[in-house]
Amino acid sequence: MQQGCQSAINELIISRKSNYILALKENQSSFLEQVKDEFTFSKSETTIEDINYGYGRIETRKSSVILDFKHL
């Protein structure tokens, strides 16, 4: 297990039964499509929207949580 690599960190977090959020980049196209399908076809448990105003722009961030993955 390499120190600092994403999969090693994921395994450590899961082994300690902790919660986590990981970023998914567009260069992981196959996995990205699976995640998009999950959010399209599964029911999210919680969705939170945050709107910030500053630096001459409006930023909207939306976060959804799915606990029971069916399409991934």
C-alpha positions as a printed NumPy array, in Angstrom:
array([[  0.   ,   0.   ,   0.   ],
       [  1.521,   3.308,  -1.105],
       [  1.424,   6.1  ,   1.401],
       [ -0.609,   9.115,   0.293],
       [ -2.32 ,   7.489,  -2.699],
       [ -6.092,   7.829,  -2.906],
       [ -6.948,   4.119,  -2.81 ],
       [ -4.779,   3.542,   0.274],
       [ -6.413,   6.454,   2.066],
       [ -9.876,   5.137,   1.099],
       [ -9.069,   1.694,   2.498],
       [ -7.839,   3.195,   5.774],
       [-10.971,   5.328,   6.177],
       [-13.264,   2.371,   5.404],
       [-11.377,   0.073,   7.787],
       [-12.032,   2.577,  10.594],
       [-15.738,   2.749,   9.626],
       [-15.503,   6.501,   9.048],
       [-17.401,   8.73 ,   6.63 ],
       [-15.694,  10.545,   3.799],
       [-16.182,  12.53 ,   0.6  ],
       [-13.837,  12.154,  -2.356],
       [-13.573,  14.313,  -5.446],
       [-14.04 ,  12.642,  -8.817],
       [-12.233,  14.237, -11.737],
       [-13.449,  14.175, -15.327],
       [-10.364,  12.244, -16.486],
       [-11.932,   9.183, -14.79 ],
       [-14.631,   9.135, -17.48 ],
       [-15.971,   5.597, -17.017],
       [-16.332,   5.945, -13.251],
       [-17.738,   9.476, -13.654],
       [-20.515,   8.138, -15.918],
       [-21.385,   5.455, -13.355],
       [-21.614,   8.058, -10.59 ],
       [-23.789,  10.325, -12.763],
       [-26.102,   7.353, -13.432],
       [-26.295,   6.652,  -9.7  ],
       [-27.457,  10.189,  -8.973],
       [-29.879,  10.103, -11.917],
       [-31.598,   6.82 , -11.05 ],
       [-31.228,   6.477,  -7.267],
       [-32.987,   8.394,  -4.537],
       [-30.684,  10.706,  -2.619],
       [-31.07 ,  10.721,   1.155],
       [-30.141,  14.369,   1.587],
       [-29.501,  17.314,  -0.7  ],
       [-28.039,  20.601,   0.519],
       [-27.626,  23.731,  -1.585],
       [-25.308,  26.57 ,  -0.582],
       [-25.196,  29.935,  -2.367],
       [-22.296,  32.35 ,  -1.837],
       [-21.914,  35.884,  -3.133],
       [-18.472,  37.374,  -3.393],
       [-15.621,  38.481,  -5.608],
       [-18.086,  39.677,  -8.263],
       [-19.766,  36.296,  -8.765],
       [-22.443,  34.02 ,  -7.405],
       [-21.422,  30.438,  -6.558],
       [-23.982,  27.702,  -6.062],
       [-22.865,  24.387,  -4.586],
       [-25.199,  21.43 ,  -4.36 ],
       [-24.335,  18.301,  -2.379],
       [-26.348,  15.089,  -2.401],
       [-25.896,  11.905,  -0.395],
       [-26.763,   8.378,  -1.549],
       [-26.434,   5.624,   1.019],
       [-27.642,   2.633,  -1.009],
       [-25.726,   2.399,  -4.286],
       [-27.527,   0.325,  -6.906],
       [-25.914,   1.344, -10.194],
       [-22.273,   1.715,  -9.227]])
